[in-house]
Amino acid sequence: MSELKIDDRLWSTKARNLSPYVPGEQPQHDNLCKLNTNENPFPPSKKVAEAISALLAKQADELRLYPAPESDELRAALANSHNLDSNQVFVGNGSDEVLALVFASFFMKERPILAPDISYSFYPVYAQTFGVELVKIALEADFSIDPDAYRQPCSGIIIANPNAPTGLLLSLVDIRKLASEHPNAVVVIDEAYIDFAQVEGANSVSAISLINELDNLLVTQTFSKSRSLAGLRVGMAFGNASLIEALTRMKNSFNSYPLDKLAQAGATASVLDTEYFKDTCQQVIDLRQSLISELTALDFTVLPSQANFVFARPHDGDASSVASALREQGIIVRHFNTPRISEYLRITVGTAEQHQRLITALKELNA
């Protein structure tokens, strides 16, 4: 088959100049040990499938009708779980859509936005798409974030917390400091992995606990990680009612029905099954700690992750060769061939069986 040639003569200048985000690969092979895209190793709550099946069985005819445009039941469930009002909750088609609406709603061309230089690689893509200048603030030598480095004029700040791909957590004290020092900018904390974070003695590590205190704070989350629903595509944002109203206006000027009925039903059921949610999150946390111990025993340097992945450097720093060798054995991990982190691998927390396969393969490489 001949190679497809792309004719971009009819493209807009913006489309021609974009550099799209490249997600982790989704290879389809038998007996694959897939530890590269931070999916949850456990299935979603059984109540998710039950809710979707019940909807199809009893109300299949309703699929010809549009879903609730504001996902009222889901927003109410999320609000209740975080002691908020429904007008402080926004939902969208995956957190990536929510983040795109954030960029469109709050960040201005007149002033730049600030983000860590090592973070979620979609942020620069959004900035380019919406014509916003993004100033990258360098992480410290230990990959931590220094809030004082963000003391400069901006229209917004966006930080993944725990950060990706490092897995390091920024404290609520530092988040409060960032928001307080930038009262005329929206501070966005992207908490895709927050449910896997634990701080001894802390009742909460989520910045949602600061929303009623800080009017310029917006927190985004996703159902893809801790709720095992990456295939359902549901994301959300939490903030004061005025920020949520701005997102709603932008959403209704772009896609007024982002979540279908099945996604709304399944996501709502997941929120209501708190026992299963807490149990699987704890299992991932325990598996993460065991994986860190096993990698450390193999002379890897592993950052203290608070996410459902670990960021690990082999003793000789040749992460690229390790990733290639693992691939030959059907084990896929993520390697970023970019400055400062090219010597590290991002490894998703998997099942105990997947970890055993990974560690066995690494031992063979070291033999």
Beta strands, then each sheet from edge to edge (+ up, - down):
strand 1: 33-35
strand 2: 89-92
strand 3: 113-116
strand 4: 134-137
strand 5: 156-160
strand 6: 186-190
strand 7: 217-222
strand 8: 235-238
strand 9: 301-302
strand 10: 309-313
strand 11: 331-335
strand 12: 345-348
sheet 1: 1+ 11+ 12- 10+ 9-
sheet 2: 2+ 8- 7+ 6+ 5+ 3+ 4+
end
